[in-house]
Amino acid sequence: MVNLNIEEIMPDIEHLIEDGNSGALLNILMDMHPADIEEILNRLKKEQRLYLFNLLPTELASEVLSELDTPVVDQILEEKTEEEISSLVDQMDSDDAADVISELPEDKAARVLDKMTEEEAEDVKQLLHHEEDTAGGIMAVEFLAMPENATVNQTIEKIREMRDEIDELYNVWVVDEHGHLIGSVSLTDLVLAHGNTKLKQIMDEDLHFVRVDMDQEEVANYFRKYDLVSVPVVDEHMKLVGRITVDDVVDVMEEEGAEDLAYMAGAPDEEIMEESTFVLSKARIPWLLVAFFGEIVSAFILNSFEATLQQKVISAFFIPIVMAMGGSTGQQASVIVVRGLATGDIGLGDTKRRLFKEFRISLFTSIFFSALLFGVVYFWDGLLFASILAFSMFVVINNAAIVGALIPLTFKRFNIDPALAAAPFISTSNDIIGLLIYLSITTFALRMF
């Protein structure tokens, strides 16, 4: 593989595509890593992308296909016949093949499975039965399991036989006569042991494993916590059914991180490589509607306090700062909690402690900004309104911090993705509540004084 600067070669790639110089293109692509080819395909227009992909030999094309984002995969596969798709997925690991086939229309997926080799088709069907976002959905069924009475020499011979089937081998899993996982042997221990040594004599019985129904985000946290590179997957009876490697976990971490950011931005289910304006708009509009109707409620609140605004016109000038400080405080608290829940650093058992911590932080910040605002408004309008505004800011900031921390924790308790809370729910709710608090305090104070 060569190390190329994609930015530098893109003009040459596009020029060669326009000229239809397939020979020169293949000379360039054959020396590149599939991930680099994937990056090139992502930067091309649809027609150029299809032309370039169709030049690739089947084995390389299957490796590139497993790297591509879903919208690009859809573009490529819609031009392919069932025979062509089956030849591509036959070259993939079972988990990658299952990911590709799961994106196909149901009838087309069934026809592709019929054209695959029987063994590969059965592996893919097994994976498709599991939920997509679980350990079963991301595992591969290509693994090496040996009986506990097998010798080191027998195990090494088995590794040689399976070298084309298993790309990355880190451990040999040891099973009993019923296929139940009972231990593991590292490659280091395997190489250093005598040839006639039985695996049960050198296996590690204190091993890490995950259940087939464990959420993929929990799997990623499990890998991170114990610094794992590979882990076996077992069913409810401890029967070995697959394995997950660190490259799968890296993909999960990227996917979960992107998903959380998308929820926080109010643009979930949006693929970066998606080109359809309608699809992208359809994903964003529901979340924008929440913000839209939330601000309509804010408008009604303003209308109901019309008399107060007319009596003290200056109070309208500070509505933006009150809403902004409340919204920003709520977002800060929610993002910290969402991230902590995602990484496992915060759990539901930490709810009271977390809320108290956020209250302590908001207490300090609210005092700081209330004092700052009091000083500004005191020289602008005098003591009374400065006090009203400072007290309103104090209450709004503290309320926003508690709401921002509490909503993600509540979502988590009801098994709803906490990232959903970040936007637009928290920002919109804090706008409404903050506005209501500010104008209610102002109205009460003006009546009393």
KAURHU-V213485 format. One record per run of one state. SS is the DSSP state (helix for helix, strand for strand, loop for the rest). FROM is the first residue (numbers start at 0). TO is the last residue. If there is no record, write none. Layout:
# KAURHU-V213485
ss=<SS SS>
from=<FROM FROM>
to=<TO TO>
This chain:
# KAURHU-V213485
ss=<loop helix loop helix loop helix loop helix loop helix loop helix loop helix loop helix loop helix loop helix loop strand helix loop strand loop strand loop strand helix loop strand loop strand helix loop strand helix loop strand loop strand loop strand helix loop strand loop strand helix loop helix loop helix loop helix loop helix loop helix loop helix loop helix loop>
from=<0 5 19 21 29 33 43 45 55 57 65 69 77 81 89 93 102 105 115 117 128 133 134 138 139 140 144 147 150 151 161 170 175 179 186 192 197 198 202 203 204 208 211 214 215 226 229 234 238 245 264 276 304 305 311 313 317 318 343 347 381 382 413 417 448>
to=<4 18 20 28 32 42 44 54 56 64 68 76 80 88 92 101 104 114 116 127 132 133 137 138 139 143 146 149 150 160 169 174 178 185 191 196 197 201 202 203 207 210 213 214 225 228 233 237 244 263 275 303 304 310 312 316 317 342 346 380 381 412 416 447 448>
